[in-house]
Amino acid sequence: MQNQTDFEQNYKETIEKYSKSVNSGSLTLYDDISLKSLQFLEHLNVHNILIWACDKAEFSTIPLNITQLTVNVCKSVEVSDLQHMTQLILLQIMSSPLKDCQPLKRFVNITRLSLIDTKLENVDGLKGLLKLNDLVIHQNNVNDINSLQYLTNLTKLNLSQNNIIDISALRHLTNIQELYLNQNQIIHINALTTFSKLKSLELFNNYVQDIQPISKHLNFDKYRIGVQQMPSQNHSLLANKIQVIHKINSLDIQKIKQQQLKKEVVVRQSVHSTIQKMKNCNLDFSCQISNLFQLLFTNGSQ
């Protein structure tokens, strides 16, 4: 214990003696001691700070002019301590617990926000961040996304690996160009009919059975839709996917099991000709190759 105290005292004296001023585009802080060292600096000109692997992320010593902050692998994060950083335009919190994002509502100038593996359960605190154009809420415990309907400037939204069932609130986000909803519990995707600007959509590992509601409205550059295993239920998703791919140039079919490749799946002649022109086609070989080729590269009229 005494050795640790002596080390910290020597560290403090070194900072006070040699580091009165820091000018840098980026600064990485790896532990609690280096976080504390900021309070000894008279001048700190840093736009981007990365806090890595600490017991508790202390923000009180971080200067007000910070515009980009990343917190990664910290055991404790007190977001309320961030409230003085009103100039933040980018905030990333990863692999650090953050069950409440209410304090984030003060960051009205933020344009990019990533909350990854934070155990987040509620996103109500984000509804006032109207300048957001890039939002990532990945690998959390979120199930209610109604508060996101106000973020109409979003062009990129990643909500993958949560517990989301209802995405009806997304219908208001008509500027979305990239949407990632992988590994949720989504069944209905009617809300996406308003997404006329959508270029990339990922929906694999959900419970979607019918994409017909969006097939006439969307023109995808990238299109990845898969399904969860739902025993004793008949999937219509595979047939629908095949029937609407005439608008895309890249196809990635995942998680399609052998039992889903049934004879009632009909591949139309127009789709057959489209597949031949496709630039990229990735077919997960959990499907048996013989049946897959029979479905995709024949008229499939049996």
SULZIHU-V820457 format. One record per residue. N is the residue number from 1. RES is the residue in one letter. SS is DSSP state (H for helix, E for strand, - for the rest). PSI is psi in whole degrees, 0 to 359 (none if undefined). Layout:
n->N res->RES ss->SS psi->PSI
n->N res->RES ss->SS psi->PSI
This chain:
n->1 res->M ss->- psi->317
n->2 res->Q ss->H psi->321
n->3 res->N ss->H psi->320
n->4 res->Q ss->H psi->318
n->5 res->T ss->H psi->316
n->6 res->D ss->H psi->320
n->7 res->F ss->H psi->315
n->8 res->E ss->H psi->321
n->9 res->Q ss->H psi->317
n->10 res->N ss->H psi->321
n->11 res->Y ss->H psi->315
n->12 res->K ss->H psi->314
n->13 res->E ss->H psi->322
n->14 res->T ss->H psi->315
n->15 res->I ss->H psi->314
n->16 res->E ss->H psi->326
n->17 res->K ss->H psi->318
n->18 res->Y ss->H psi->345
n->19 res->S ss->- psi->60
n->20 res->K ss->- psi->341
n->21 res->S ss->E psi->139
n->22 res->V ss->E psi->127
n->23 res->N ss->E psi->116
n->24 res->S ss->E psi->153
n->25 res->G ss->E psi->332
n->26 res->S ss->E psi->143
n->27 res->L ss->E psi->129
n->28 res->T ss->E psi->127
n->29 res->L ss->E psi->123
n->30 res->Y ss->- psi->346
n->31 res->D ss->- psi->181
n->32 res->D ss->H psi->323
n->33 res->I ss->H psi->315
n->34 res->S ss->H psi->332
n->35 res->L ss->H psi->316
n->36 res->K ss->H psi->333
n->37 res->S ss->H psi->338
n->38 res->L ss->H psi->331
n->39 res->Q ss->H psi->345
n->40 res->F ss->H psi->354
n->41 res->L ss->- psi->132
n->42 res->E ss->- psi->327
n->43 res->H ss->E psi->128
n->44 res->L ss->E psi->110
n->45 res->N ss->E psi->86
n->46 res->V ss->E psi->132
n->47 res->H ss->E psi->334
n->48 res->N ss->E psi->119
n->49 res->I ss->E psi->133
n->50 res->L ss->E psi->119
n->51 res->I ss->E psi->124
n->52 res->W ss->E psi->130
n->53 res->A ss->- psi->66
n->54 res->C ss->- psi->162
n->55 res->D ss->- psi->314
n->56 res->K ss->E psi->125
n->57 res->A ss->E psi->109
n->58 res->E ss->- psi->125
n->59 res->F ss->- psi->356
n->60 res->S ss->- psi->336
n->61 res->T ss->- psi->356
n->62 res->I ss->- psi->133
n->63 res->P ss->- psi->159
n->64 res->L ss->- psi->338
n->65 res->N ss->- psi->7
n->66 res->I ss->- psi->133
n->67 res->T ss->- psi->339
n->68 res->Q ss->E psi->130
n->69 res->L ss->E psi->130
n->70 res->T ss->E psi->129
n->71 res->V ss->E psi->121
n->72 res->N ss->E psi->128
n->73 res->V ss->- psi->57
n->74 res->C ss->- psi->137
n->75 res->K ss->- psi->332
n->76 res->S ss->E psi->132
n->77 res->V ss->E psi->118
n->78 res->E ss->- psi->96
n->79 res->V ss->H psi->334
n->80 res->S ss->H psi->334
n->81 res->D ss->H psi->350
n->82 res->L ss->H psi->353
n->83 res->Q ss->- psi->337
n->84 res->H ss->- psi->349
n->85 res->M ss->- psi->68
n->86 res->T ss->- psi->350
n->87 res->Q ss->- psi->3
n->88 res->L ss->- psi->131
n->89 res->I ss->- psi->345
n->90 res->L ss->E psi->127
n->91 res->L ss->E psi->128
n->92 res->Q ss->E psi->124
n->93 res->I ss->E psi->119
n->94 res->M ss->E psi->137
n->95 res->S ss->- psi->41
n->96 res->S ss->- psi->134
n->97 res->P ss->- psi->132
n->98 res->L ss->- psi->85
n->99 res->K ss->- psi->340
n->100 res->D ss->- psi->124
n->101 res->C ss->- psi->14
n->102 res->Q ss->H psi->318
n->103 res->P ss->H psi->342
n->104 res->L ss->H psi->347
n->105 res->K ss->H psi->343
n->106 res->R ss->H psi->343
n->107 res->F ss->- psi->67
n->108 res->V ss->- psi->346
n->109 res->N ss->- psi->358
n->110 res->I ss->- psi->138
n->111 res->T ss->- psi->337
n->112 res->R ss->E psi->125
n->113 res->L ss->E psi->127
n->114 res->S ss->E psi->121
n->115 res->L ss->E psi->99
n->116 res->I ss->E psi->124
n->117 res->D ss->- psi->55
n->118 res->T ss->- psi->2
n->119 res->K ss->- psi->24
n->120 res->L ss->- psi->136
n->121 res->E ss->- psi->338
n->122 res->N ss->- psi->136
n->123 res->V ss->- psi->18
n->124 res->D ss->H psi->330
n->125 res->G ss->H psi->352
n->126 res->L ss->H psi->351
n->127 res->K ss->- psi->342
n->128 res->G ss->- psi->1
n->129 res->L ss->- psi->71
n->130 res->L ss->- psi->347
n->131 res->K ss->- psi->356
n->132 res->L ss->- psi->129
n->133 res->N ss->- psi->350
n->134 res->D ss->E psi->112
n->135 res->L ss->E psi->127
n->136 res->V ss->E psi->117
n->137 res->I ss->E psi->83
n->138 res->H ss->E psi->138
n->139 res->Q ss->- psi->57
n->140 res->N ss->- psi->197
n->141 res->N ss->- psi->32
n->142 res->V ss->- psi->135
n->143 res->N ss->- psi->341
n->144 res->D ss->- psi->118
n->145 res->I ss->- psi->21
n->146 res->N ss->H psi->328
n->147 res->S ss->H psi->340
n->148 res->L ss->H psi->349
n->149 res->Q ss->H psi->341
n->150 res->Y ss->H psi->349
n->151 res->L ss->- psi->66
n->152 res->T ss->- psi->353
n->153 res->N ss->- psi->359
n->154 res->L ss->- psi->132
n->155 res->T ss->- psi->341
n->156 res->K ss->E psi->128
n->157 res->L ss->E psi->124
n->158 res->N ss->E psi->111
n->159 res->L ss->- psi->25
n->160 res->S ss->- psi->152
n->161 res->Q ss->- psi->57
n->162 res->N ss->- psi->201
n->163 res->N ss->- psi->36
n->164 res->I ss->- psi->132
n->165 res->I ss->- psi->311
n->166 res->D ss->- psi->120
n->167 res->I ss->- psi->20
n->168 res->S ss->H psi->332
n->169 res->A ss->H psi->339
n->170 res->L ss->H psi->346
n->171 res->R ss->H psi->339
n->172 res->H ss->H psi->347
n->173 res->L ss->- psi->68
n->174 res->T ss->- psi->354
n->175 res->N ss->- psi->0
n->176 res->I ss->- psi->130
n->177 res->Q ss->- psi->330
n->178 res->E ss->E psi->127
n->179 res->L ss->E psi->126
n->180 res->Y ss->E psi->113
n->181 res->L ss->- psi->24
n->182 res->N ss->- psi->149
n->183 res->Q ss->- psi->56
n->184 res->N ss->- psi->206
n->185 res->Q ss->- psi->34
n->186 res->I ss->- psi->135
n->187 res->I ss->- psi->311
n->188 res->H ss->- psi->137
n->189 res->I ss->- psi->26
n->190 res->N ss->H psi->331
n->191 res->A ss->H psi->339
n->192 res->L ss->H psi->0
n->193 res->T ss->H psi->343
n->194 res->T ss->H psi->358
n->195 res->F ss->- psi->69
n->196 res->S ss->- psi->341
n->197 res->K ss->- psi->1
n->198 res->L ss->- psi->128
n->199 res->K ss->- psi->335
n->200 res->S ss->E psi->129
n->201 res->L ss->E psi->129
n->202 res->E ss->E psi->123
n->203 res->L ss->- psi->11
n->204 res->F ss->- psi->156
n->205 res->N ss->- psi->51
n->206 res->N ss->- psi->191
n->207 res->Y ss->- psi->25
n->208 res->V ss->- psi->131
n->209 res->Q ss->- psi->337
n->210 res->D ss->- psi->118
n->211 res->I ss->- psi->10
n->212 res->Q ss->H psi->323
n->213 res->P ss->H psi->331
n->214 res->I ss->H psi->352
n->215 res->S ss->H psi->333
n->216 res->K ss->- psi->352
n->217 res->H ss->- psi->338
n->218 res->L ss->- psi->146
n->219 res->N ss->- psi->96
n->220 res->F ss->- psi->141
n->221 res->D ss->- psi->325
n->222 res->K ss->E psi->135
n->223 res->Y ss->E psi->109
n->224 res->R ss->E psi->109
n->225 res->I ss->- psi->125
n->226 res->G ss->- psi->183
n->227 res->V ss->- psi->152
n->228 res->Q ss->- psi->157
n->229 res->Q ss->- psi->123
n->230 res->M ss->- psi->86
n->231 res->P ss->- psi->145
n->232 res->S ss->- psi->6
n->233 res->Q ss->- psi->149
n->234 res->N ss->- psi->123
n->235 res->H ss->- psi->129
n->236 res->S ss->- psi->357
n->237 res->L ss->H psi->318
n->238 res->L ss->H psi->314
n->239 res->A ss->H psi->316
n->240 res->N ss->H psi->319
n->241 res->K ss->H psi->312
n->242 res->I ss->H psi->328
n->243 res->Q ss->H psi->345
n->244 res->V ss->H psi->7
n->245 res->I ss->H psi->7
n->246 res->H ss->H psi->348
n->247 res->K ss->H psi->2
n->248 res->I ss->- psi->162
n->249 res->N ss->- psi->3
n->250 res->S ss->E psi->131
n->251 res->L ss->E psi->131
n->252 res->D ss->E psi->106
n->253 res->I ss->E psi->123
n->254 res->Q ss->- psi->158
n->255 res->K ss->- psi->30
n->256 res->I ss->- psi->116
n->257 res->K ss->- psi->161
n->258 res->Q ss->H psi->321
n->259 res->Q ss->H psi->347
n->260 res->Q ss->H psi->347
n->261 res->L ss->- psi->82
n->262 res->K ss->- psi->163
n->263 res->K ss->- psi->338
n->264 res->E ss->- psi->351
n->265 res->V ss->- psi->122
n->266 res->V ss->- psi->126
n->267 res->V ss->- psi->119
n->268 res->R ss->- psi->157
n->269 res->Q ss->H psi->322
n->270 res->S ss->H psi->323
n->271 res->V ss->H psi->321
n->272 res->H ss->H psi->316
n->273 res->S ss->H psi->328
n->274 res->T ss->H psi->319
n->275 res->I ss->H psi->324
n->276 res->Q ss->H psi->334
n->277 res->K ss->H psi->354
n->278 res->M ss->- psi->139
n->279 res->K ss->- psi->320
n->280 res->N ss->E psi->129
n->281 res->C ss->E psi->110
n->282 res->N ss->E psi->113
n->283 res->L ss->E psi->114
n->284 res->D ss->- psi->125
n->285 res->F ss->- psi->28
n->286 res->S ss->- psi->340
n->287 res->C ss->- psi->141
n->288 res->Q ss->- psi->132
n->289 res->I ss->H psi->324
n->290 res->S ss->H psi->313
n->291 res->N ss->H psi->323
n->292 res->L ss->H psi->315
n->293 res->F ss->H psi->326
n->294 res->Q ss->H psi->322
n->295 res->L ss->H psi->319
n->296 res->L ss->H psi->328
n->297 res->F ss->- psi->23
n->298 res->T ss->- psi->174
n->299 res->N ss->- psi->342
n->300 res->G ss->- psi->36
n->301 res->S ss->- psi->7
n->302 res->Q ss->- psi->none
